[in-house]
Amino acid sequence: MEEHILHFETSANVLEGKENLAGEVASRNHDLEELHADVRLKQGLTPEQYEKAKRAENKRFEAAAQARIKEENRSRSQSVYTDEDLKHAFEDIDDNDDGYLSYEELRDLLLKGNPDFAEKTLRLLWRKVDKDHNEKVDFEELVDYLHGKKSKTPKEKWQDTFYAFAGVDDQMQLHEFQKLCSQTGLCNQGFSEEEAVEIFQTLCGDGVMTCRDFSKATARIAKKKGIKRNDVRKLIKQAEGPSAADITYETLLDK
């Protein structure tokens, strides 16, 4: 069975490469700024000519990067494993034998391939694999994705940040809500940590916060800060969120 699991672990590494590609492009563009400026000075380019040359070079680099993605997808689609092999692996990963993978089961699988995933990245991958959005992944959905079948990449949402901080149980405890407010920059001069605790307790008491509760919390935070709720949600969406290792550690502490 180990060879079946290895196939999925290798696929997890490929997924990580795809997710990091956008960051690679952005990093290279940043590194090229000084080079572009130096070239402009040496060649006497006007600012307009410089911008045009920069856009052309960046397009060439991004085209090459996209070609790499296509090659990776092609390699994935040429797996030596049969559907029967993959089915056995799927059943081995399906801990509760219900015929589906939960987020926690798929998360554990991907972390075997790469323990350095960010929790938010895992959440985005989950939404991409779960094509029918029923909060579980069946065998066909997983195989389609691993074989590179085209699927629409989900747009990042503020909810992804909520679920990343919430961990594997999809709901927040007070300390998780406080951590989100702190790390997203919501807690500042216009909104204190004490006010964050007050909002949580008003909405949830001593219980836990669901995504619907959190939506209500964003409205209350916006009112406290004197800004629009959409601006609060933009801050939340832009946050990187915790690492998967941090979430795993906190989950073990809670058990």
N, C-alpha and C positions, 0 to 999 in steps of 0.2 A: 504493500500500500504506500510505502514511502515514495516510490517513483511517481505515484499519482499526485501526492501532495506537492512534490517538487515542481510539477508542471504549473500548479496554481501559484506557488511561491515565485517562480520565475516570471509569471505573468504580472505579479504584484510589482516586481522591479521595473517591468516595462511601463506599467501604469505610472509609476513614480517619475520615470523619464519624461513621459508626455506632460505630466502636470508641471514639471520643472522647466519645460521648454520656454514658456512665456517669460519666466524669470531670467532665463539665459539670454533671451533676446534683449530684454530691458537692460540687463547688466552690461551686455556688449555695447549697446547704444550709449550708455553712460560712459563707458571706458573710451569710446571713440570721440567724445566731445573735445578733449584736449588735442587729439590727433587732427580732427577736422579744423580746429582753430589754427593749429600750426600750419596746416596745408593752405588755409585761406591767407595767412600772412605771407607765406612764401610765394604763392602764386598770384597774389594781388586780387583775390576774388572779392566781389562786392558781397554784402550780406545776403542779398537775394540769390546770387550764384552759389554761395556757400550752402544755403538751405536746400537748394535744388540738388546739389551734389550729395548732400547728406541723405536726403530722402531716397535718392537712387541707390546709394550704397546700402542703406538699411533694407530696402526692398530686396536687393540681391541676397543679403544675408538671411532674411526671413523666408525667401523662396527655398534656399538651401535647407533651412531648418524644417520646413514643411515636407521637403523631399525625404528627409530622415524619418519623419513620422510615418509617411506612406510605406517606407521600406520596413519599419518596425511592424506595422500592421500586416504587411505581406508575409513577414516571417512568422508572425503569430498565427496567421491563417493556414500555414503549412505545417501545423503540428503533427507529430508522428503518433500522437495518442488518438485512439478511437473514441467514439462516443461512449462505448461501454466502459473504457478506462476512466473517462471523466465522470461517468455516472457513479462508479465505485468511489471515486474520490469525493464527489459531492455528498454521497451518503455517509462517508466517514467524517466529513466536516459538520454535517447536520446532526448536532449533538442530541437534540430532542426527538429526532426521527419523525418530524412532522411533514417532511417533503419540501421544506422551504429553508432558506437561510435568513435568519434575523440579522439586524444590523450588527449585533454583538458577535455573531458567528462569522460574518463576512469580515468584520474588523479584525478578529483574531487571526483569520487566514492571511489578510494583507500584512499584518504586523509580523507574521512569520517570515515573509519575504523581505520586509524592510521595517525594522522597529523605529525608524526615525521619522515616520509619517507625522504630519501635523493632524490633529483631530479634525480640523475644518476640512482639510483635503480629503480625509476619509468620508466625511459627510457628503461632500460634493460627488465623490465617486459612487457612494451609495445611491444617491438620487439618479445618477446616470445609468447604473445597472438596473435599478428598479424602474423599468420602463412604464409599467402600468400603475405606478404610484400607489400600490396597496400595502406598502410598508413591509414587504417580504419579497425575497428573490427566489424564483423557481429555477429548476435546472436549465431550462431553455434560455432564460434571460441571462444567466451567468455564462453559458457557452457562447451565446451570440456575442457577448461583450469580449470574452477572451479570444474569440476568433476574429475580432476586428470588424464585426458587422456594424455598419454605419448607424449611429444614433446621435440625437441632438444633444450637444453639451449644455447642461443646465446653467442658467445664469445664476450668479452668486446672489443670495438673498440674505436679509438680516436674520432670517430664521436659522440659516446655517451656523451663524455665530452663536445663537442661543443654544442649539443642539450640541455644538462643539464644547461649550462650557458646561452643559448639562450632563455630559457623559453618556454612558450606554443606556441609562434608564429613561432618557428623554424628558426628564424633569429636574428642576433646580432646587437645591437646598439653599438656605440663606447664605452660607459661606461661598457657594458657587455664584450666586447673584452679586454678592459684594465683589468677588474677584472680577466678574465681567465688567461691572461699573468702574472699577479701578483701572483695569487694563485697556479698556476702550477709551479712556479719557473722559468719561461722563462725570466722574467725581472731580470737581475742581471748585473754584471760588463760588460758582453759581449753584452748586449741588454737592452737598456734603455726604460723607459716609453714613452719618447718623440719619440723614434723610432717606438714603437708600434702604437702610434697615426699616425705617418707618413705612416706606412704600411696600416693601415685601410683607411686613406683618399686617398691614391694612388689607392687602389682597389675599394673603395666604394664611394668616395667623401663624400657628406653629407647624404648618404643613409644608407642602412643596409647591413650587411654581411651575405651571404648565406653560406651553407656548402661548396659549390664549391669555393667560394671566400676564405673561411678559408683554404681550401686545398692549394690554391696558397700562402696564407699568411705563412703557415708553411715552404714553400720553401724559402721565403724571410727571415724569421726568422733564418732558418738554415744558410743561407749565411751570415747574420749579425753576428751570433755567431761563425761561422767557424766550424760547425759540420754538420753531415749528417741529411737530412730531417727525416729519420726514427727515429733518436735519439730524434728529437723534438717531433715527434708523440708519442714516448714511454713515454716521460714526460707528455704529455697531457693525454694519456690513463690512466696513473697511478693516476692521480689526482682524489680526491674524489668528487669534485664539490660542488655546493651550496646545502643547505637544501631546501626542497620544500617550507617551510615557507618563506624563503628569496625570492624565485621566486614569490610566491603569493603576497608578499608585494610589490615587484617591479612592478608586473603587475598592481596592483591597482594604484600605483603612475603614471604609464604611461597612464592610462585611463582618 
